[in-house]
């Protein structure tokens, strides 16, 4: 059976980290948590649950995850966020990966199902939200300032059954604050790439974002939660391009 290392980055994740670690119990042969300076109970929870906990100064999402992966000793690496957890069906699928014989140039993906303020969102462009999260140690790395993406040397991807459960936001206020944070980072990245903000970007794209997610991607089926999710997505788009316009003027 091949050894599986689960790697997690944290900062003030006391609300989520216990659930995440518990979902990995019996599946991951080692659980590595790299923390960037939590001031809540994150470290105490990790220590109580017996995982490997290490401090590392914040270097950005991608670099923090890349550093965590260098600490892994398993044949396979599973990258999971603190606000995520394995569903029972996904646990079973990963257990079969560990017992199987696969070439080193494959990686594994699965769908991510998000919970928004207590509601599971199956539309709005949020699902299936397929993610590559398992690969052979040393064959992939994270890249990107925000909404980081995995870059893998794998020649093929195997999709596993089951969902990665994502507990996104517990309040609308929290969602709004993080949308501003991520939109600002996205604008900085776009500016570094030489992109410009046009009047169309600033006004038409937020509207189109809402219509696409709420109407064409079925956000209305998710009820009030779906409406809020789609409105917040449009808000993110507006803030991103408003910030980009300011950066362009500089």
TAFENJO-V641007 format. One record per backbone hydrogen bond with DSSP energy under -1.0 kcal/mol. NH is the residue of the N-H (numbers start at 0). CO is the residue of the C=O. Records with the same first field share a line. If there is no record, write none. Layout:
NH = CO ; CO
This chain:
1 = 97
4 = 75
5 = 29
6 = 77
7 = 31
9 = 33
15 = 12
16 = 12
19 = 15
20 = 16
21 = 17
22 = 18
26 = 23
27 = 23
28 = 3
29 = 3
31 = 5
32 = 51
33 = 7
34 = 53
35 = 9
44 = 40
45 = 41
46 = 42
47 = 43
48 = 44
49 = 46
50 = 45
51 = 30
53 = 32
55 = 34
63 = 59
64 = 60
65 = 61
66 = 62
67 = 63
68 = 64
69 = 65
70 = 67
71 = 68
75 = 2
76 = 134
77 = 4
78 = 132
79 = 6
83 = 80
84 = 164
86 = 162
90 = 86
91 = 87
92 = 88
93 = 89
94 = 90
95 = 91
96 = 92
97 = 93
98 = 94
99 = 95
106 = 155
107 = 133
108 = 157
109 = 130
111 = 127
112 = 163
114 = 165
115 = 118
116 = 168
118 = 115
120 = 113
125 = 122
130 = 109
132 = 107
133 = 107
134 = 76
136 = 74
138 = 135
140 = 150
142 = 148
148 = 142
150 = 140
152 = 138
154 = 104
155 = 104
157 = 106
159 = 108
163 = 110
164 = 84
165 = 112
166 = 82
167 = 114 ; 165
174 = 170
175 = 171
176 = 172
177 = 173
178 = 174
179 = 175
180 = 176
181 = 177
182 = 178
183 = 179
184 = 180
185 = 181
186 = 182
187 = 183
188 = 184
189 = 185
190 = 186
191 = 187
192 = 188
193 = 190
194 = 189
201 = 197
202 = 198
203 = 199
204 = 199
206 = 202
207 = 203
208 = 204
209 = 205
210 = 206
211 = 207
212 = 208
213 = 209
214 = 210
215 = 210
216 = 211
218 = 212
219 = 213
220 = 217
221 = 218
222 = 219
225 = 221
226 = 222
227 = 223
228 = 224
229 = 225
230 = 226
231 = 227
232 = 228
233 = 229
234 = 230
235 = 231
236 = 232
237 = 233
238 = 234
239 = 235
240 = 236
241 = 237
242 = 238
243 = 239
244 = 240
245 = 241
246 = 242
247 = 243
248 = 244
249 = 245
